[in-house]
Amino acid sequence: MEHTVKISALAITLNEADNIDSFVQSLSFADEIIIVDSFSSDDTVKKARNHDKVTVYERKFDNFSAQKNFAISKATNNWVVFFDLDEEITPQLAKEITTTLHNPLAIAYFIKRDFYFMGKRIKYSGLQNDWVIRVFNKKHCKYNSSLVHETLEANGETAKLKKTLPHHTYKNFDDYAGKMYKYSALQAKMLYHKKKRPTLYHFLFRPYYRFWHQFILRLGILDGKEGFILAYVSAFSVFKRYVNLWMLYRKIE
């Protein structure tokens, strides 16, 4: 696929040996592929290095923003695509990206993600308008300092691409729950640094509100049993966040 603008494809990985080959192949339109790995215990790094365009850096994970900004710093080209390993870069999307970058009219481009959970497309649950920046000019963009749910800050004009991005984020219940609990621990650290203390309100009301907000107000009920599971785990992760925060304070008291 020919293009005049050189593109760097970036990704951060941890134990993605099952996905890395197909992921790299889907990025064949890029001129280079930078992988920043958090010392995987499987064959992620070995498999990644088998591909000609790939350069692998190993870096201890501290938080998502720092890890992604490190990857950006290693890109040799200004135009960057930054996808997650659970996102499916379709040939149609790849073509739109390269065509758009022939004559870019913005410094960053949003792509709408289609969320899949346990093999089912989730159309509601608050996920129906999931737009993320995945194509951008690194001279004008960087990730904020949030430990979790990092956001790319774009200093300039943004636009939207037409093709969507299938997001196969969680294969099963345990995978989803495990990632949510990991995010809860990171969020607890953020609250701890802000000197927030948990109260009975946080343990009782916040999880209750999260469940009903996602399941009813954000129409998760229309996603069936999968919508219920998503709302339940989301609510429990809120509870876990404040348990983790409480335990941080217990360690120093």
C-alpha positions as CSV (number, residue, x, y, z in Angstrom):
1,M,0.0,0.0,0.0
2,E,1.7,3.2,-1.2
3,H,1.7,6.5,0.6
4,T,3.8,9.6,0.6
5,V,3.8,10.2,4.4
6,K,5.9,7.9,6.5
7,I,4.0,6.3,9.4
8,S,5.2,4.9,12.7
9,A,3.0,2.3,14.3
10,L,3.3,2.0,18.1
11,A,2.0,-0.4,20.7
12,I,2.6,-1.4,24.3
13,T,2.5,-5.1,25.2
14,L,2.5,-7.5,28.1
15,N,2.1,-11.3,27.5
16,E,0.5,-10.9,24.0
17,A,2.2,-13.9,22.3
18,D,-1.2,-15.2,21.0
19,N,-2.0,-11.8,19.3
20,I,1.3,-10.2,18.3
21,D,1.8,-11.9,14.9
22,S,-1.7,-11.0,13.5
23,F,-1.4,-7.5,15.1
24,V,1.9,-6.8,13.4
25,Q,0.6,-8.1,10.1
26,S,-2.4,-5.7,10.3
27,L,0.1,-2.9,10.5
28,S,1.8,-3.7,7.2
29,F,1.0,-0.2,5.9
30,A,3.3,1.4,8.5
31,D,7.0,2.1,7.7
32,E,8.1,1.1,11.2
33,I,6.5,-0.7,14.2
34,I,7.7,0.2,17.7
35,I,6.7,-2.3,20.5
36,V,7.3,-1.3,24.1
37,D,7.0,-4.4,26.2
38,S,6.7,-4.6,30.0
39,F,9.0,-7.7,30.3
40,S,6.5,-10.3,29.1
41,S,6.9,-13.8,30.6
42,D,5.7,-15.4,27.3
43,D,7.1,-15.3,23.7
44,T,5.7,-11.8,22.9
45,V,9.1,-10.2,22.4
46,K,10.6,-13.2,20.6
47,K,7.7,-13.3,18.1
48,A,7.7,-9.5,17.6
49,R,11.4,-9.5,16.8
50,N,10.8,-12.0,14.0
51,H,9.1,-9.3,11.9
52,D,11.4,-7.1,9.8
53,K,9.7,-3.7,10.5
54,V,9.5,-4.2,14.3
55,T,11.8,-2.7,16.9
56,V,11.2,-3.8,20.5
57,Y,12.0,-1.9,23.6
58,E,11.6,-3.4,27.1
59,R,10.6,-1.0,29.8
60,K,9.3,-1.6,33.3
61,F,5.6,-0.6,33.5
62,D,4.9,2.4,35.8
63,N,1.7,3.7,34.2
64,F,-0.1,3.8,30.9
65,S,0.7,7.4,30.0
66,A,4.4,7.1,30.7
67,Q,4.6,3.9,28.8
68,K,2.9,5.3,25.8
69,N,4.8,8.6,25.8
70,F,8.0,6.5,25.9
71,A,6.8,4.7,22.8
72,I,6.1,8.0,21.0
73,S,9.6,9.2,21.9
74,K,11.0,6.3,19.9
75,A,9.0,7.0,16.7
76,T,11.2,8.3,13.9
77,N,8.2,9.7,11.9
78,N,5.9,12.5,12.9
79,W,2.7,10.7,11.9
80,V,1.8,7.9,14.4
81,V,-0.8,5.2,14.7
82,F,-1.2,3.9,18.2
83,F,-3.5,0.8,18.6
84,D,-4.0,-1.6,21.4
85,L,-3.5,-5.4,20.8
86,D,-7.2,-6.1,21.3
87,E,-8.2,-3.7,18.5
88,E,-8.7,-5.1,15.0
89,I,-7.1,-2.9,12.3
90,T,-9.2,-3.9,9.3
91,P,-7.9,-3.5,5.7
92,Q,-10.6,-0.9,5.2
93,L,-9.5,1.2,8.1
94,A,-5.8,0.8,7.1
95,K,-6.6,2.1,3.6
96,E,-8.6,5.1,5.0
97,I,-5.7,6.0,7.3
98,T,-3.1,6.0,4.5
99,T,-5.5,7.9,2.1
100,T,-6.2,10.5,4.8
101,L,-2.6,11.1,5.5
102,H,-1.9,11.8,1.8
103,N,-3.3,15.3,2.6
104,P,-4.0,15.5,6.3
105,L,-6.5,18.3,7.4
106,A,-6.0,17.7,11.1
107,I,-3.3,16.9,13.6
108,A,-5.2,14.0,15.1
109,Y,-8.0,11.6,14.1
110,F,-10.7,9.9,16.2
111,I,-11.9,6.4,15.3
112,K,-15.2,5.0,16.6
113,R,-14.7,1.6,18.4
114,D,-17.2,-1.2,18.2
115,F,-17.0,-3.0,21.6
116,Y,-17.2,-6.8,21.7
117,F,-17.5,-8.8,25.0
118,M,-17.4,-12.6,25.1
119,G,-17.9,-12.6,21.3
120,K,-21.0,-10.3,21.3
121,R,-21.2,-6.8,19.9
122,I,-22.2,-4.5,22.8
123,K,-24.3,-1.7,21.4
124,Y,-25.3,0.1,24.6
125,S,-24.0,0.1,28.2
126,G,-22.5,3.5,27.7
127,L,-20.2,2.2,25.0
128,Q,-22.2,3.3,22.0
129,N,-20.2,6.5,21.5
130,D,-16.7,5.3,22.1
131,W,-14.4,7.6,20.0
132,V,-10.6,7.4,20.6
133,I,-7.7,9.1,18.9
134,R,-5.6,6.5,17.2
135,V,-3.9,8.5,14.4
136,F,-2.0,11.7,15.2
137,N,1.0,13.9,14.6
138,K,3.4,13.4,17.5
139,K,4.7,17.0,17.4
140,H,1.3,18.2,18.6
141,C,0.1,15.3,20.9
142,K,1.0,13.5,24.1
143,Y,-0.7,11.4,26.7
144,N,-1.7,13.0,30.0
145,S,-0.2,11.9,33.3
146,S,-3.2,9.9,34.4
147,L,-2.2,6.5,35.9
148,V,-5.2,4.8,34.2
149,H,-7.7,5.8,31.5
150,E,-5.0,7.9,29.9
151,T,-6.1,10.5,27.4
152,L,-4.2,11.8,24.4
153,E,-4.0,15.6,24.5
154,A,-4.1,17.0,21.0
155,N,-3.0,20.6,20.6
156,G,-4.7,21.5,17.3
157,E,-7.5,20.6,14.9
158,T,-9.0,17.1,15.2
159,A,-11.2,15.1,12.9
160,K,-13.0,11.8,12.6
161,L,-12.4,8.8,10.3
162,K,-15.4,7.0,8.8
163,K,-14.3,3.3,9.3
164,T,-14.8,1.7,12.7
165,L,-12.4,-0.2,14.9
166,P,-13.6,-3.6,16.3
167,H,-12.5,-3.7,19.9
168,H,-12.3,-7.3,21.2
169,T,-11.4,-6.1,24.7
170,Y,-12.4,-9.1,26.9
171,K,-12.6,-12.7,25.9
172,N,-14.3,-14.0,29.0
173,F,-15.5,-13.0,32.5
174,D,-12.2,-13.6,34.3
175,D,-10.3,-11.6,31.7
176,Y,-12.7,-8.7,32.1
177,A,-12.8,-8.8,35.9
178,G,-9.0,-9.1,36.1
179,K,-8.4,-6.0,34.0
180,M,-11.0,-4.0,35.9
181,Y,-9.5,-4.9,39.2
182,K,-6.1,-3.9,37.9
183,Y,-7.5,-0.5,36.9
184,S,-9.1,-0.2,40.4
185,A,-5.7,-0.6,42.0
186,L,-4.2,2.2,39.8
187,Q,-7.2,4.4,40.5
188,A,-6.8,3.9,44.2
189,K,-3.2,5.1,43.9
190,M,-4.4,8.2,42.1
191,L,-6.9,9.0,44.9
192,Y,-4.2,8.3,47.5
193,H,-1.8,10.8,45.9
194,K,-4.7,13.3,46.0
195,K,-5.1,12.5,49.8
196,K,-8.7,11.3,49.3
197,R,-10.0,9.1,52.1
198,P,-12.7,6.4,51.7
199,T,-15.9,6.7,53.6
200,L,-19.0,4.5,54.1
201,Y,-20.5,6.5,51.3
202,H,-17.9,5.3,48.8
203,F,-18.3,1.6,49.8
204,L,-22.1,1.6,49.7
205,F,-23.5,4.2,47.4
206,R,-20.8,4.6,44.7
207,P,-20.9,0.9,43.6
208,Y,-24.7,0.8,43.8
209,Y,-24.9,4.0,41.7
210,R,-22.4,2.7,39.1
211,F,-24.4,-0.5,38.5
212,W,-27.8,1.2,38.0
213,H,-26.3,4.1,36.0
214,Q,-24.7,1.7,33.5
215,F,-27.4,-0.9,33.4
216,I,-30.5,1.4,33.3
217,L,-29.5,4.9,32.4
218,R,-26.9,3.9,29.9
219,L,-29.2,1.2,28.5
220,G,-27.0,-1.8,29.5
221,I,-30.2,-3.7,29.9
222,L,-30.6,-3.8,26.1
223,D,-27.4,-5.7,25.9
224,G,-28.9,-8.7,27.7
225,K,-27.0,-10.8,30.1
226,E,-23.7,-9.4,28.8
227,G,-24.9,-5.9,29.7
228,F,-25.7,-7.2,33.2
229,I,-22.3,-8.8,33.6
230,L,-20.5,-5.6,32.4
231,A,-22.5,-3.4,34.9
232,Y,-22.0,-5.9,37.8
233,V,-18.2,-6.1,37.3
234,S,-18.0,-2.3,36.7
235,A,-19.8,-1.7,40.0
236,F,-17.6,-4.2,41.9
237,S,-14.5,-2.6,40.5
238,V,-15.6,0.7,42.1
239,F,-15.9,-1.2,45.4
240,K,-12.5,-2.6,44.9
241,R,-11.1,0.8,44.2
242,Y,-12.0,2.1,47.6
243,V,-11.0,-1.1,49.4
244,N,-7.6,-0.7,47.8
245,L,-7.5,2.9,48.9
246,W,-8.4,2.0,52.4
247,M,-5.6,-0.6,52.5
248,L,-3.1,2.0,51.3
249,Y,-3.9,4.1,54.3
250,R,-3.8,1.0,56.6
251,K,-0.2,0.4,55.6
252,I,1.0,3.7,57.0
253,E,-1.2,4.0,60.1
